Amino acid sequence: MRHGLLPLLAELRPGYEEATVQAAMVRHEQKQEHLKYVTSYVKEQMTDRGLPLEAIQKLPTDFRRLVLRTLLPDHDFTSEDYNRFLTLLRVDMPSGEVYYGNWRIQRTYGYVTCVRCPEKNLLPEALEVGIDLGTYHYGEQTITFSRTTTGIPFSAVQFPLTIRSVLPGDRIRLAVGTKKVSRILVDAKVPRASRAEIPVVVDAAGQVLAVIGHRIAIFGSFELFAESCLMIEW
């Protein structure tokens, strides 16, 4: 190319070298201005829940690509990376996620978030709770078990209890029937990637007694019981 095509171009279009360099400089300045605008726009639109999907969709397609650059400014992206991001924005589903290195960009219930993935995706080990009860720490949660006059009747519980992560098929007893724990977390709009981090308390028979942060099992009308009960607080 250097010895064959470029001399031919110089003959056909004198001064093309300077024009090409100038065009590249103008294009670079435009891209920097666009990136500066999108960075400011993302900062203005960002909320505690993340960046509203609606705000991103108001941007032209080229500017939507730059949202990815704004979220991960230290990364180099290929055209395929940008296409995956645009696809995440287009898919008509309540949630989705794409990964770039150890970063996860997630779309959940109309918001886009960007979080660093832990180097080791390990959940805390299950904890056993004996009849002495007390306070336990599971991940970032503090859970207290105590004996009171209201709560889950001890006659309905088999010890030891276990604090663990949610498992497929877990169900919790409610006032009428039972409900899947996974459905409770969906209804609470817990992001899919965070649902495995929600602890549950189960007894020795496998009954889910509590979904920490969200729900406690209901075993009849507690007020009618004269016996002592188990209270689970967080």
Kinemage of the C-alpha trace (Angstrom):
@kinemage 1
@onewidth
@group {chain A} dominant
@subgroup {mainchain}
@vectorlist {calphas} color= white
{ca met a 1} P 0.000 0.000 0.000
{ca arg a 2} L 2.767 2.442 0.896
{ca his a 3} L 4.726 1.876 -2.318
{ca gly a 4} L 1.854 1.196 -4.722
{ca leu a 5} L -1.491 2.700 -3.713
{ca leu a 6} L -0.407 5.801 -1.796
{ca pro a 7} L 1.765 7.215 -4.590
{ca leu a 8} L -1.132 6.637 -6.985
{ca leu a 9} L -3.498 8.494 -4.654
{ca ala a 10} L -1.023 11.366 -4.410
{ca glu a 11} L -0.938 11.559 -8.203
{ca leu a 12} L -4.712 11.447 -8.574
{ca arg a 13} L -5.497 13.722 -5.608
{ca pro a 14} L -2.613 16.032 -4.730
{ca gly a 15} L -2.690 17.098 -1.068
{ca tyr a 16} L -4.784 14.104 0.022
{ca glu a 17} L -2.377 13.392 2.915
{ca glu a 18} L -3.041 16.745 4.572
{ca ala a 19} L -6.779 16.491 3.874
{ca thr a 20} L -6.939 12.988 5.385
{ca val a 21} L -5.103 14.070 8.525
{ca gln a 22} L -7.341 17.136 8.860
{ca ala a 23} L -10.503 15.033 8.458
{ca ala a 24} L -9.271 12.589 11.089
{ca met a 25} L -8.575 15.443 13.516
{ca val a 26} L -12.048 16.913 12.959
{ca arg a 27} L -13.648 13.507 13.464
{ca his a 28} L -11.678 12.989 16.673
{ca glu a 29} L -12.767 16.394 18.006
{ca gln a 30} L -16.388 15.580 17.185
{ca lys a 31} L -16.185 12.235 18.996
{ca gln a 32} L -14.677 13.915 22.045
{ca glu a 33} L -17.429 16.546 22.063
{ca his a 34} L -20.094 13.844 21.737
{ca leu a 35} L -18.534 11.825 24.547
{ca lys a 36} L -18.387 14.922 26.755
{ca tyr a 37} L -22.071 15.579 26.085
{ca val a 38} L -23.124 11.975 26.809
{ca thr a 39} L -21.010 11.903 29.991
{ca ser a 40} L -22.749 15.032 31.254
{ca tyr a 41} L -26.145 13.678 30.206
{ca val a 42} L -25.613 10.364 32.007
{ca lys a 43} L -24.502 12.203 35.154
{ca glu a 44} L -27.663 14.346 35.118
{ca gln a 45} L -29.996 11.398 34.510
{ca met a 46} L -28.414 8.958 36.987
{ca thr a 47} L -30.581 8.007 39.991
{ca asp a 48} L -30.112 5.855 43.082
{ca arg a 49} L -31.648 2.944 41.147
{ca gly a 50} L -29.391 3.432 38.144
{ca leu a 51} L -29.646 5.092 34.748
{ca pro a 52} L -33.257 5.138 33.459
{ca leu a 53} L -33.587 3.094 30.294
{ca glu a 54} L -36.043 5.664 28.984
{ca ala a 55} L -33.342 8.339 29.187
{ca ile a 56} L -30.892 6.221 27.167
{ca gln a 57} L -33.484 5.472 24.494
{ca lys a 58} L -33.984 9.196 23.892
{ca leu a 59} L -30.426 9.396 22.558
{ca pro a 60} L -29.453 8.751 18.910
{ca thr a 61} L -27.945 5.313 18.323
{ca asp a 62} L -24.368 6.627 18.069
{ca phe a 63} L -24.807 8.403 21.390
{ca arg a 64} L -26.232 5.258 23.011
{ca arg a 65} L -22.967 3.514 22.184
{ca leu a 66} L -21.140 6.262 24.053
{ca val a 67} L -23.191 5.518 27.175
{ca leu a 68} L -21.136 2.319 27.423
{ca arg a 69} L -17.936 4.392 27.215
{ca thr a 70} L -19.289 6.615 29.977
{ca leu a 71} L -20.132 3.679 32.254
{ca leu a 72} L -16.734 2.007 31.702
{ca pro a 73} L -14.335 4.803 30.695
{ca asp a 74} L -11.178 2.714 31.156
{ca his a 75} L -12.217 -0.051 28.751
{ca asp a 76} L -11.523 -0.520 25.050
{ca phe a 77} L -14.556 -1.793 23.162
{ca thr a 78} L -15.013 -3.629 19.898
{ca ser a 79} L -17.978 -3.227 17.572
{ca glu a 80} L -19.302 -6.509 18.991
{ca asp a 81} L -19.131 -5.058 22.525
{ca tyr a 82} L -21.194 -2.072 21.441
{ca asn a 83} L -23.709 -4.307 19.661
{ca arg a 84} L -24.188 -6.418 22.794
{ca phe a 85} L -24.878 -3.266 24.785
{ca leu a 86} L -27.388 -1.974 22.220
{ca thr a 87} L -29.092 -5.373 22.198
{ca leu a 88} L -29.394 -5.229 26.000
{ca leu a 89} L -31.256 -1.945 25.602
{ca arg a 90} L -33.568 -3.246 22.862
{ca val a 91} L -34.692 -6.624 24.183
{ca asp a 92} L -38.277 -6.438 25.470
{ca met a 93} L -37.724 -8.214 28.790
{ca pro a 94} L -37.903 -7.006 32.401
{ca ser a 95} L -34.201 -7.731 32.961
{ca gly a 96} L -30.949 -8.742 31.304
{ca glu a 97} L -27.193 -8.402 31.727
{ca val a 98} L -23.918 -8.322 29.798
{ca tyr a 99} L -20.362 -8.664 31.087
{ca tyr a 100} L -17.239 -6.725 30.175
{ca gly a 101} L -14.278 -8.169 32.010
{ca asn a 102} L -15.132 -8.164 35.707
{ca trp a 103} L -17.909 -5.601 35.248
{ca arg a 104} L -21.585 -6.423 34.878
{ca ile a 105} L -23.997 -4.046 33.141
{ca gln a 106} L -27.517 -4.971 34.078
{ca arg a 107} L -30.951 -3.803 33.015
{ca thr a 108} L -33.603 -4.327 35.663
{ca tyr a 109} L -37.133 -2.930 35.703
{ca gly a 110} L -36.373 0.060 33.510
{ca tyr a 111} L -32.933 0.941 34.918
{ca val a 112} L -29.378 0.212 33.795
{ca thr a 113} L -26.688 -0.320 36.430
{ca cys a 114} L -22.976 -1.056 36.247
{ca val a 115} L -21.320 -2.947 39.101
{ca arg a 116} L -17.985 -4.643 39.618
{ca cys a 117} L -18.267 -8.397 40.015
{ca pro a 118} L -16.487 -9.954 42.999
{ca glu a 119} L -13.237 -11.658 42.090
{ca lys a 120} L -14.587 -14.808 43.678
{ca asn a 121} L -18.282 -15.302 43.215
{ca leu a 122} L -18.707 -17.198 46.451
{ca leu a 123} L -21.744 -17.043 48.702
{ca pro a 124} L -21.344 -17.192 52.485
{ca glu a 125} L -21.385 -20.668 53.971
{ca ala a 126} L -24.626 -21.784 55.572
{ca leu a 127} L -24.935 -21.043 59.305
{ca glu a 128} L -26.595 -23.297 61.860
{ca val a 129} L -28.786 -21.729 64.549
{ca gly a 130} L -29.293 -23.748 67.722
{ca ile a 131} L -32.032 -23.629 70.328
{ca asp a 132} L -30.077 -20.946 72.222
{ca leu a 133} L -30.882 -18.541 69.359
{ca gly a 134} L -28.971 -15.218 69.334
{ca thr a 135} L -27.642 -12.882 66.649
{ca tyr a 136} L -25.895 -14.062 63.493
{ca his a 137} L -24.185 -12.377 60.556
{ca tyr a 138} L -24.696 -13.728 57.045
{ca gly a 139} L -22.944 -11.693 54.381
{ca glu a 140} L -23.992 -8.102 55.010
{ca gln a 141} L -27.136 -9.101 56.919
{ca thr a 142} L -27.513 -9.195 60.690
{ca ile a 143} L -30.243 -11.602 61.811
{ca thr a 144} L -31.525 -11.894 65.378
{ca phe a 145} L -33.480 -14.852 66.752
{ca ser a 146} L -35.332 -14.470 70.031
{ca arg a 147} L -38.074 -16.060 72.130
{ca thr a 148} L -41.214 -13.901 72.415
{ca thr a 149} L -44.968 -14.217 72.812
{ca thr a 150} L -45.621 -13.509 69.122
{ca gly a 151} L -44.032 -14.934 66.014
{ca ile a 152} L -43.680 -18.493 64.740
{ca pro a 153} L -44.821 -21.045 67.346
{ca phe a 154} L -41.931 -23.221 68.518
{ca ser a 155} L -44.203 -26.246 68.121
{ca ala a 156} L -44.165 -25.652 64.348
{ca val a 157} L -40.359 -25.482 64.129
{ca gln a 158} L -37.744 -28.226 64.111
{ca phe a 159} L -34.239 -27.304 65.275
{ca pro a 160} L -31.528 -26.657 64.303
{ca leu a 161} L -32.314 -23.805 61.955
{ca thr a 162} L -30.118 -22.911 59.001
{ca ile a 163} L -29.355 -19.586 57.371
{ca arg a 164} L -28.472 -20.107 53.707
{ca ser a 165} L -28.944 -18.714 50.228
{ca val a 166} L -32.107 -19.287 48.221
{ca leu a 167} L -32.413 -22.642 46.467
{ca pro a 168} L -34.644 -23.549 43.511
{ca gly a 169} L -37.992 -24.815 44.760
{ca asp a 170} L -37.938 -22.910 48.066
{ca arg a 171} L -41.455 -21.968 49.158
{ca ile a 172} L -42.681 -20.009 52.173
{ca arg a 173} L -45.980 -20.452 54.028
{ca leu a 174} L -48.316 -17.441 53.885
{ca ala a 175} L -51.756 -16.708 55.296
{ca val a 176} L -53.258 -18.655 52.376
{ca gly a 177} L -51.152 -21.431 50.920
{ca thr a 178} L -47.488 -21.088 50.023
{ca lys a 179} L -45.516 -19.001 47.548
{ca lys a 180} L -42.240 -19.518 45.764
{ca val a 181} L -39.411 -17.516 47.295
{ca ser a 182} L -38.222 -16.679 43.787
{ca arg a 183} L -41.611 -15.091 43.028
{ca ile a 184} L -41.441 -13.024 46.224
{ca leu a 185} L -38.073 -11.642 45.119
{ca val a 186} L -39.381 -10.922 41.623
{ca asp a 187} L -42.391 -9.093 43.071
{ca ala a 188} L -40.010 -7.104 45.297
{ca lys a 189} L -38.045 -6.120 42.151
{ca val a 190} L -34.823 -7.645 43.444
{ca pro a 191} L -32.355 -7.764 40.505
{ca arg a 192} L -31.857 -11.283 39.191
{ca ala a 193} L -28.116 -11.201 39.874
{ca ser a 194} L -28.741 -10.235 43.513
{ca arg a 195} L -31.384 -12.837 44.345
{ca ala a 196} L -28.845 -15.525 45.229
{ca glu a 197} L -27.449 -13.156 47.871
{ca ile a 198} L -30.762 -12.965 49.766
{ca pro a 199} L -30.612 -15.288 52.788
{ca val a 200} L -33.456 -17.489 53.916
{ca val a 201} L -33.979 -19.213 57.255
{ca val a 202} L -35.104 -22.834 57.131
{ca asp a 203} L -35.711 -25.361 59.881
{ca ala a 204} L -34.498 -28.962 60.055
{ca ala a 205} L -37.557 -30.104 58.100
{ca gly a 206} L -36.737 -27.723 55.240
{ca gln a 207} L -39.535 -25.258 55.996
{ca val a 208} L -38.667 -21.705 54.952
{ca leu a 209} L -39.312 -19.570 58.009
{ca ala a 210} L -38.157 -16.231 56.631
{ca val a 211} L -36.879 -14.521 53.505
{ca ile a 212} L -34.578 -12.008 55.142
{ca gly a 213} L -35.453 -8.449 54.253
{ca his a 214} L -38.791 -9.417 52.733
{ca arg a 215} L -41.096 -11.937 54.403
{ca ile a 216} L -41.676 -14.098 57.498
{ca ala a 217} L -43.670 -17.305 57.287
{ca ile a 218} L -47.193 -17.318 58.709
{ca phe a 219} L -48.309 -20.297 60.793
{ca gly a 220} L -51.930 -19.558 61.669
{ca ser a 221} L -52.990 -16.714 63.946
{ca phe a 222} L -50.065 -16.154 66.293
{ca glu a 223} L -52.145 -14.286 68.842
{ca leu a 224} L -54.156 -17.430 69.632
{ca phe a 225} L -51.111 -19.313 70.889
{ca ala a 226} L -50.256 -19.157 74.573
{ca glu a 227} L -46.900 -20.876 73.987
{ca ser a 228} L -43.655 -19.055 73.348
{ca cys a 229} L -42.779 -18.183 69.784
{ca leu a 230} L -39.757 -17.613 67.606
{ca met a 231} L -39.147 -14.059 66.441
{ca ile a 232} L -36.803 -13.451 63.505
{ca glu a 233} L -35.616 -9.858 63.031
{ca trp a 234} L -33.145 -8.130 60.700
